[in-house]
């Protein structure tokens, strides 16, 4: 795994500079890397996505396909170009965010089927397939402590409008640049927080909420800590968050090389995976201390 990490990071250093230059990014017909001897799964830099990658990777293993997994590659700004340029083969994503990132001008219809169709068309010219979406979904959520909610009469995001200038918000470092995080909170709700503090993890966000370091924090709607800590999700009463069904994104050439067995294996996971499964998987890692690999093994049974 250490050699895989080194190799992937080396490839990223070669591939990613082209994304910010005047040189067109390579297309599916101009691969940047030699064909891999394995199906390369890569995860984003947060635990739930690492768990999901392990769940889907296990499906490929059970189909007797060769798999390697690289966790915590980075944010979407790193992982998406790596997928499109053939540095990795499979990424497990979330429908609304994936579409907004791939096609920022797209009108999010709020119909998962329509969104999936637009995402498929948008990625098709980049050598990537959007496979079947799962029923499972995980949206951005915004939390306060239950005591804060009671003391201030807060239950929805709209309730924060007058309070926000005196409040401290905590979220991931990329949150200020994301349409469904601080950008959206300002545009849709008019929320202008007095201070914004970057959080290193969702666990750190919960700790900061409980200690009073922050007043409002980003926690995904499937975060298992919501059931065990005195914190509450605020209702997204103006519908900022789009449907965020789990969806595997796969290199077209990986399907071409490894056959329909790969497509079928991943689609079978999506057909089975539920939102409650995500909550339970997160609980195994966030509360019970299991690794993403261990949680995936228990899900498969």
N, C-alpha and C positions, 0 to 999 in steps of 0.2 A: 504493500500500500504506500510506503514511503516513496518508492521509485515511481509509482503511478502519480503521486502528488507532484513530484519534481518534474516529471514529463509533462503533465498537464499545465503546470505553471509556466514551463518553458514555452509551450505552444501558445499559451495566452499572450505572452510577451511578444511573440511574433505576430499573432493574428490581430490583437485588439488595436494597435496603433493605426491600422488602416481604417478603422471605424471613425476616427476623428480627423482624417486627412482628406485631401481632395481626391484620393484614389478610390474608385468604386470598390465596395466590398466584394469578395469573391462570390460567385454564384454556385448553384449546385453542380454546374458543368465544369467548374474550375476548382476542384477540391484543394484545400491547403495542406492536407495531411495524407499520408499513405493509409490505405485501408487498415482498420484495426482488426486484430485477431479476436477481440472480445466486443461485447456490446457495452459501451461505456455509459453508465448512469451517473448523473451529477446532481447534487442537491444545492439548494440555497443555504444561506447561513443562519437558519433557525431550526429548532428541534423538530417541529411538526413535519417540515418538508423532508428532513432526513429520515423520519419514520416512514413517510409515504414512499420515498425512494426505495427503502428497504422492502416494503410490502410489494411494490411492483417488480423490483429486481428478483425477489423470490419467485414470482410467477414465471419469469424467464428461466430461472434455474430449474424449476419443476418441469419446464418444457424441454429440459436438457440443452439449453443454450448457454454459451460461455458468457459470463458476466463479470465486470469489474465495477466497483462503486467508489465514487469520490465525493466525500461530504464537505459541506461548508465552503464550496468553491467561491462564493461571494454573493453579492446582490444581483438583481436582474440585469443591471447594466453590464455585468461581467458574464453572467451565465448565458443570457440570450444570444449575444454575438458568438460565444463559444459553440452553442448548438447550431446556429445558422451557418457557421463556417467549418463545421465538421470536426471540431476539437472534442466534442462529446456527442453522444448519440441519443440519449433519452433524458428528458427533464420532466418532472411532474409539476404542473403549474395550476393556477387558479384562473377560471374563465374570464371574469371581468377585468382583472388586473392584467392578464396576458394580452387581452384584446386592446386595452387602453395603451399598453406599452408598444404593441406591435403596430397599431394604427391609431394614433392619438386623436385623429379627427373623426373617428367612427362614432356614430350615434348609438349609444348603448340602449338597445331596445328593451332591456330587462327581460326578454324572452330568451332563456338559455339556448334553445334550438336555433334561433336566429343569430344569436351572438356566436355560437359555434360555427355556423355557416360562414359568417364574415371572417372569423379567425382563420378558418380553413383556407379561404380564398387568399387572405393576406399572407399566410405562411407558405402557401403552395409554391409561389415563385422564389422562395428562399430555401427550397429543399427540405422543408419540414412539414410533417403531417400532424394534424390535431386529431387524435384518436377519440373514442367515445368518452363523453363526460360521465362522471359518477353522480349519483344522487347526493353524495357527501359534498358539503360545502363549508367553507370557513371564511367569514368576512372580517374586515377590520372592525373592532369594537372599541369603545371609549368608556373607561371605568373611573369611578370614584369610590371612596370608602362608603360603607352603608351609613356611618355616622355623619359624613359630609352630606350625603343625600338627604338624610332626615333633618339635619340642622338648617339646610338651605332650601328645602322644598324642591330638590332637583331630582327629576326622573327621566328627563329627555335632554337631548343635546340643545334644543331650543332654550331650555331653562338656564343655560350657561351664558347667554348673550350678555346680560348686564353684569354678570360676575367676572367674565373672562379677563378683563384688563387687570384684575387683582389676583389672578390665579397663575400657577406654574404648571405647565404641561410637560409630560415626559413621554418620549417615544424613540424609536430607532433613529440613527443619524440621518437616514435618507428621508425621513418623514416630511421635512419641510418642502421637498421637491416632488412629492407624490400627490396625484389628483384625488386619491381617496383617503389622504391623511390631512396634514395641515392645510394644504392648498384647498382641498374640498371643504374643510371646516370653515375656512374664511369665506370662500365663494358662495357656498350653499347656506351656511348658518350665520355668517358675519362674525365669527369668533376670532378675536384678536387677543391672544393670551399675553399677559404681562411678561412672562419669561418662558423660554423653551429650553429644556434640559435633555441632552441626548442620553439614552439608556442603552447599556451594553447588552441587555437581554430582557426577556419578558419576566424572568424571575427577579431581576433587578428592578423592574418597573413595579412589581407588586410590593417589594420591600420599600421602595421609595414612597409609594402610596401610603403604606401602613405607618411609616415613620414620619410622614408629613413633609418629606422633601419635595414632593410634587402633589398637586391637587387633582389632576386629571391625567390618566395614562392610557396609552394604546395597549390593548390586549385583544387578541383574536377571540371570536365568539366561541371557539371550541377549546379555549384554554381551561385545563382541568382545575386550576387554582380558583376559578370562579365559584366552584362548589365547596371549597374548604376554607377560604379566607373571607373576612368581612368586607368584601368589595362587591360592587354591582355594576352591570353594564347599563349605560344610558341608552334609551330608545332612540334609534335613528329615525326620528319622526318626519324628516323631510326626504328620506330615501336617498341619502348620499351613496350608500354602498350598493354596487351592482351584484347580481348573482355571481357567486365565486365557487362554482362547482369545480371539483378536482378534475383535471384533464391532463393526460400524458401527451407530451410533444415528442415526436420521434423523427429522426433523420430519415428522409425517403430512401437514401442509399442503404441505411441499416435494414429497412424492410426488404429492399431488393436483395440484399446479401443473405439475410438470415431467414427470409421467407415469411409466409403468412403465420407460421408458428409464433413469431414475435408479436405480431398484431393481435392475434387471437388471445395470447396469454395476457397481454395488458388490458385488452377490452374486457376479458373475463373478470379481472379485478374491479374495473369500474362498474360492472354490472352488479357487483356484490357489495361494494363499499358504501356505508351510510355515514351520516353526520354523527350519529351516536358512536359508531366505530371510531371516528376521529377523536371524540372526547375520551373514550376509553383508552385508546392508544396513547394519547397525550398524558393521561393519568399514569399509565405504566411508567412513563419516562419522567414526567415532572414531579409526581408525588411518590411513586414507588421506587424510583431510582434505577429502573432498568435502562439498558442501552436501546437505541433505535432498533438494532438487530434483534435483540431479545423480544422487544415489543412486537415486531413483525412476525417472529416465529410463533408467538402466542396467538396472534390473530389468525395465522394459518392453521393453528391447532395440530 
